Amino acid sequence: MSDGSISFPLEQVTETWVFRFIVNILGYMSILVPGYFLIRWLEKSPYLQGGRISRSNGSCLQKTVRACVVGHETHGFTDLNSDPTSEQETQSIWRRGGILLFCFVGLQVSYLTWGVLQEKMMTKDYYGDNPDVHSKFKDSQFLVFVNRIWALILSGLCILAIPQPRHYAPIYKYSYCALSNILSSWCQYEALKFVSFPTQVLAKASKVIPVMIMGKIVSRKTYEFYEYFTAILISVGMTFFLLTNPENKDIDTRTTTFSGCIILVGYLVFDSFTSNWQGELFTRYRMSSLQMMCGVNIFSTTLTLVSLLQQGSFFESLRFMFTFPAFFIDCVLLSMCSAIGQLFIYYTIHQFGAVVFIIIMTIRQAIAILLSVIIYQHPLSVEAFLGIILVFVAVFLRVYCSQRMKQLRAKQKLLKKEPPKT
């Protein structure tokens, strides 16, 4: 008998992305909050005496705690002062060209394969031995976990095989970018339930807009004319694509598209924090890229595993893997591509710098959209295609102008240092 009250089905609430996001956050906080108070207590406790072990021959436990809480002294980076440019100058142009080709092919193959698999795993049904038995995988967090544990294993093996500089950073500081990294990855997978893959890729290519806005509000940054101009071009291109793409015109999908846009904004925010925090750690502690990769993935793997176990979805996802062998294969390939791709990212930036890396990845994003349209038959109008071209032209123009401005400023500094002619 109805009492006039309004009831909300619990199943509908638990299936929303907002509920899943909140539950994931609560799972991460169950580890990070106690860990925060433990670190603060250890910093003030006599056990470390203000962050220093009283005797150089402290126990193994003391040394481990010190490495986690305070790290090592950062003076005298004698083993980190090698200049990569001197090594690069001794290489012939053919060798440099071969290394560049190797990086380009490695990044394209690993991340293009990763993108195709990512869209398939989040949008397509998987079939078992019985054609009538099919299902779609829904747990984005499990895919984040699988990717991170493979990256942790690969980076750990590389560290054991390749000599590394001494590690100075407190290990707990990796937890900040690990949290933002898994949240950005979760948003990336979850967004594919609501928007098409080309929309997601274009949003990632447009990351410069929220970064500029945040810099203006928080840091009072000033920008060059070309930065404003390319940002406007990107905005116009995104508007063309979103308003003219046939997939986004369906009235029934407006709500889901709005949810997808919110999730993509979350991705951009979390991803921007990840790169900025990692840059801060590199600048202050100057660890190797493999050490950074391993440190971040230690926390990423731990956080996602504990959250999955708390929600009871870990073993459910494992059952899905063994029920649908094709998903198991895709899962392994996806995580391998992600881990190998991370190694190529660090190696490319080390060899050629951030500008070359951005160009390669921008080309990858354009090819990823083309592959997605061909493989998964996304409808694409002429206007939407022009919007895509406009976005990538703006990105390339921004990279070119940024590089030219750096060269001009370097010349101006050199001219100021030269003594006047008599």
C-alpha positions in Angstrom: 0.0 0.0 0.0 1.4 3.4 -1.0 1.9 5.9 1.8 2.5 8.8 -0.6 6.3 8.8 -0.1 8.7 9.0 -3.0 11.1 6.1 -3.3 14.3 5.9 -5.4 15.4 2.5 -6.5 18.8 1.8 -4.9 20.0 -0.1 -8.0 19.6 3.1 -10.1 21.6 5.1 -7.7 24.5 2.6 -7.4 24.7 2.4 -11.2 25.4 6.1 -11.7 29.0 7.3 -12.3 28.7 9.9 -9.5 28.0 7.1 -7.0 30.9 5.0 -8.3 33.2 8.0 -8.2 32.3 8.8 -4.6 32.8 5.2 -3.5 36.2 5.0 -5.2 37.3 8.2 -3.4 36.1 6.9 0.0 38.2 3.7 -0.7 41.3 5.7 -1.4 40.8 7.9 1.6 40.6 4.9 3.9 44.3 4.5 3.1 45.5 8.0 2.5 44.0 9.7 5.6 45.4 7.2 8.2 48.7 7.3 6.2 48.8 11.1 6.4 48.4 11.2 10.2 50.9 8.4 10.6 53.5 10.4 8.6 52.8 13.6 10.6 53.3 11.6 13.8 56.5 10.0 12.6 58.0 13.4 11.6 57.5 14.7 15.1 58.3 11.5 17.0 61.6 10.6 18.7 61.8 7.6 16.4 63.2 9.7 13.6 64.2 12.7 15.8 62.9 15.4 13.5 63.4 13.4 10.3 66.9 12.1 11.1 67.9 8.7 12.4 70.1 9.2 15.5 72.7 6.7 14.4 74.0 5.9 11.0 73.7 2.2 11.7 70.0 2.4 12.3 67.9 -0.7 11.8 66.5 -1.8 8.5 63.0 -0.7 9.7 64.3 2.7 10.6 65.9 3.2 7.2 62.8 2.1 5.5 60.6 4.5 7.5 63.1 7.3 6.8 63.0 6.6 3.1 59.2 6.7 3.2 58.8 9.8 5.4 61.8 12.1 4.9 63.9 10.6 2.1 67.6 11.5 1.9 69.4 14.7 2.0 69.3 16.5 -1.4 72.7 18.2 -1.3 75.4 17.2 -3.8 73.8 15.6 -6.8 77.1 14.3 -8.0 75.6 11.2 -9.6 72.8 13.2 -11.4 74.7 15.9 -13.1 75.3 14.2 -16.4 74.4 16.4 -19.3 72.3 14.5 -21.9 73.0 17.2 -24.5 76.7 16.4 -24.6 75.9 12.8 -25.3 73.4 13.7 -28.0 75.9 16.0 -29.8 78.3 13.2 -30.2 75.7 11.1 -32.1 75.6 11.2 -35.9 72.6 12.6 -37.6 71.7 9.1 -38.9 71.8 7.7 -35.4 69.7 10.5 -34.1 67.2 10.0 -36.9 67.1 6.3 -36.2 66.4 6.9 -32.5 63.7 9.4 -33.4 62.1 6.9 -35.8 62.2 4.3 -33.0 60.5 6.6 -30.5 57.9 7.7 -33.1 57.0 4.1 -34.1 57.1 2.9 -30.5 54.7 5.6 -29.3 52.3 5.2 -32.2 52.1 1.4 -32.0 51.7 1.3 -28.2 49.2 4.1 -27.8 47.2 3.5 -31.0 46.7 -0.1 -30.0 45.9 1.0 -26.5 43.3 3.5 -27.8 41.5 1.0 -30.0 41.4 -1.6 -27.2 40.2 1.0 -24.7 37.2 1.9 -26.8 36.4 -1.7 -27.5 36.6 -2.8 -23.8 34.3 0.0 -22.6 31.7 0.1 -25.4 31.4 -3.4 -26.9 29.8 -6.6 -25.7 31.9 -9.7 -25.1 30.6 -13.1 -26.1 31.4 -16.5 -24.4 31.3 -20.0 -25.9 27.5 -19.7 -26.0 26.5 -16.9 -28.5 23.5 -16.1 -26.3 25.8 -15.3 -23.3 27.2 -11.8 -23.7 27.9 -8.8 -21.5 29.6 -5.5 -21.4 32.4 -4.7 -18.9 31.6 -1.8 -16.6 34.3 -1.5 -13.9 36.7 1.2 -15.1 38.7 1.0 -11.9 39.7 -2.6 -12.6 41.3 -1.6 -15.9 43.2 1.2 -14.1 44.5 -1.4 -11.6 45.6 -3.9 -14.3 47.4 -1.1 -16.2 49.2 0.1 -13.1 50.3 -3.3 -11.8 51.9 -4.1 -15.2 53.6 -0.7 -15.2 54.9 -1.4 -11.7 56.3 -4.8 -12.7 57.9 -3.4 -15.8 59.5 -0.4 -14.1 60.7 -2.5 -11.2 62.4 -5.0 -13.6 64.1 -2.1 -15.5 65.3 -0.6 -12.2 66.9 -3.9 -11.2 68.5 -4.3 -14.7 69.7 -0.7 -15.2 71.9 1.2 -12.7 69.9 4.1 -11.1 71.0 7.3 -9.4 70.5 7.5 -5.6 66.9 8.2 -4.7 66.3 11.3 -2.5 62.6 11.9 -2.5 60.3 10.9 0.4 58.4 8.0 -1.0 55.0 9.2 0.3 55.1 12.2 -2.0 54.4 10.0 -4.9 51.0 9.3 -3.4 49.6 12.7 -4.5 50.2 12.3 -8.2 49.3 8.6 -7.9 45.8 9.6 -6.6 45.3 12.2 -9.4 46.7 9.8 -11.9 44.3 7.0 -11.2 41.4 9.4 -11.0 42.3 10.9 -14.4 42.6 7.4 -15.8 39.2 6.4 -14.3 37.6 9.4 -15.9 39.2 8.6 -19.2 37.7 5.1 -19.2 34.4 6.2 -17.7 33.9 8.9 -20.3 33.7 6.4 -23.1 30.3 5.2 -21.7 28.9 8.6 -22.5 30.8 10.2 -25.3 32.5 8.9 -28.5 36.2 8.2 -28.6 36.8 11.0 -31.1 35.1 13.4 -28.7 37.4 12.2 -25.9 40.5 12.6 -28.0 39.6 16.1 -29.0 38.9 17.1 -25.4 42.4 15.8 -24.5 43.9 17.8 -27.3 42.1 20.9 -26.0 43.7 20.5 -22.5 45.6 23.8 -23.1 42.4 25.9 -22.5 41.6 24.8 -18.9 45.4 25.0 -18.1 45.5 28.6 -19.3 42.3 29.5 -17.3 43.7 27.9 -14.2 47.0 29.7 -14.6 45.3 33.0 -15.0 43.1 32.6 -11.9 45.5 30.9 -9.5 49.0 32.1 -10.6 48.1 35.4 -12.3 50.0 34.2 -15.3 50.3 36.3 -18.5 50.2 34.8 -21.9 51.4 35.7 -25.3 49.1 36.7 -28.2 49.7 33.4 -30.0 48.6 31.5 -26.9 45.2 33.3 -26.8 44.9 33.0 -30.6 45.5 29.2 -30.7 43.2 28.7 -27.6 40.4 30.5 -29.6 41.1 28.3 -32.6 40.9 25.2 -30.4 37.6 26.4 -28.9 36.1 27.0 -32.4 37.2 23.6 -33.6 35.7 21.9 -30.6 32.4 23.8 -31.1 32.3 22.8 -34.8 32.8 19.2 -33.9 30.4 19.0 -31.0 27.5 20.9 -32.7 27.8 19.3 -36.1 28.8 15.7 -35.3 25.8 13.4 -36.0 26.4 11.4 -32.8 25.9 14.5 -30.7 22.6 15.6 -32.3 20.5 12.8 -31.0 18.1 14.2 -28.4 18.1 11.0 -26.4 21.8 11.3 -25.8 22.0 14.9 -24.6 22.0 13.9 -20.9 24.7 11.2 -21.3 26.8 13.6 -23.4 26.5 16.2 -20.6 27.7 13.6 -18.1 30.5 12.7 -20.4 31.6 16.4 -20.7 31.7 16.6 -16.8 33.8 13.5 -16.6 36.2 14.8 -19.3 36.6 18.1 -17.3 37.5 15.9 -14.3 40.1 14.1 -16.5 41.6 17.4 -17.6 41.8 18.7 -14.0 43.3 15.6 -12.5 45.7 15.1 -15.4 47.0 18.7 -15.2 47.7 18.2 -11.5 49.6 14.9 -12.1 52.0 16.5 -14.7 52.6 19.6 -12.5 53.3 17.6 -9.4 55.6 15.2 -11.2 57.4 18.2 -12.7 57.8 19.6 -9.2 59.3 16.3 -7.9 61.7 16.0 -10.9 62.9 19.6 -10.3 63.4 19.2 -6.5 64.7 15.7 -6.2 65.9 14.8 -9.8 65.0 11.2 -9.7 65.2 9.1 -12.8 62.1 8.6 -14.9 62.0 4.9 -14.0 62.1 5.7 -10.3 59.2 8.1 -10.9 57.3 5.5 -12.8 57.8 2.9 -10.1 57.0 5.2 -7.2 53.8 6.4 -8.7 52.6 2.9 -9.6 53.4 1.5 -6.2 50.7 3.8 -4.7 48.4 3.5 -7.8 48.3 -0.3 -7.6 47.8 -0.3 -3.8 45.0 2.3 -3.8 43.0 0.7 -6.7 43.5 -2.9 -5.3 42.2 -1.9 -1.8 39.3 0.0 -3.3 38.3 -2.9 -5.5 38.5 -5.3 -2.6 36.4 -3.0 -0.4 33.7 -2.8 -3.0 33.8 -6.5 -3.7 34.3 -5.9 -7.4 37.8 -7.3 -7.7 36.8 -11.0 -7.8 33.7 -10.1 -9.9 36.0 -8.6 -12.5 38.2 -11.7 -12.4 35.2 -13.9 -13.0 34.3 -11.7 -16.0 37.9 -12.2 -17.4 37.7 -16.0 -17.2 34.1 -16.1 -18.4 35.0 -14.2 -21.6 38.5 -15.2 -22.8 38.6 -12.4 -25.4 38.3 -9.9 -22.6 41.2 -11.5 -20.8 43.4 -11.2 -23.9 42.4 -7.6 -24.5 43.1 -6.8 -20.8 46.6 -8.1 -21.0 47.3 -6.3 -24.3 45.9 -3.1 -23.0 48.0 -3.1 -19.9 51.2 -4.1 -21.8 50.6 -1.2 -24.3 50.1 1.2 -21.4 53.3 0.1 -19.6 55.5 0.0 -22.7 54.0 3.4 -23.8 55.1 4.9 -20.5 58.7 3.8 -21.1 58.6 5.3 -24.6 57.3 8.6 -23.1 60.1 9.0 -20.7 62.8 7.9 -23.2 61.5 10.3 -25.9 61.4 13.3 -23.6 64.9 12.5 -22.3 66.3 12.2 -25.9 64.5 15.0 -27.7 62.6 17.1 -25.2 59.0 17.9 -24.6 58.3 19.7 -27.9 59.1 16.7 -30.1 57.1 14.5 -27.7 54.1 16.8 -28.0 54.3 16.7 -31.8 54.5 12.9 -31.9 51.6 12.5 -29.5 49.5 15.1 -31.4 50.0 13.1 -34.6 49.0 10.0 -32.5 45.7 11.6 -31.4 44.8 12.5 -35.0 45.5 9.0 -36.2 43.6 7.6 -33.2 40.5 9.5 -34.3 40.8 8.2 -37.9 41.2 4.6 -36.7 38.2 4.9 -34.4 36.0 6.3 -37.2 37.1 3.5 -39.6 37.0 0.6 -37.1 33.9 1.5 -35.1 32.1 3.4 -37.9 31.5 6.6 -36.1 29.4 9.0 -38.3 31.4 12.1 -39.1 30.0 15.2 -41.0 32.2 17.4 -43.1 31.8 20.2 -40.6 32.9 18.0 -37.7 35.9 16.8 -39.8 36.9 20.5 -40.3 36.6 21.1 -36.6 39.1 18.2 -36.0 41.5 19.7 -38.5 41.2 23.1 -36.9 42.0 21.8 -33.4 45.2 20.0 -34.5 46.3 22.9 -36.7 46.0 25.1 -33.6 48.0 22.6 -31.5 50.8 22.4 -34.1 50.8 26.2 -34.4 51.1 26.6 -30.7 54.1 24.3 -30.5 55.8 26.0 -33.4 55.2 29.5 -31.9 56.3 28.4 -28.5 59.6 27.1 -29.9 60.2 30.2 -31.9 59.6 32.4 -28.9 62.1 30.4 -26.9 64.8 30.8 -29.6 64.2 34.6 -29.9 64.5 35.0 -26.1 67.7 32.9 -26.1 69.2 35.2 -28.8 68.2 38.3 -26.9 69.9 37.1 -23.7 73.0 36.2 -25.7 73.1 39.7 -27.3 72.8 41.4 -23.8 75.7 39.3 -22.5 78.0 40.3 -25.4 80.3 43.3 -24.6 79.8 46.4 -26.8 82.1 46.8 -29.8 84.6 49.6 -29.6 
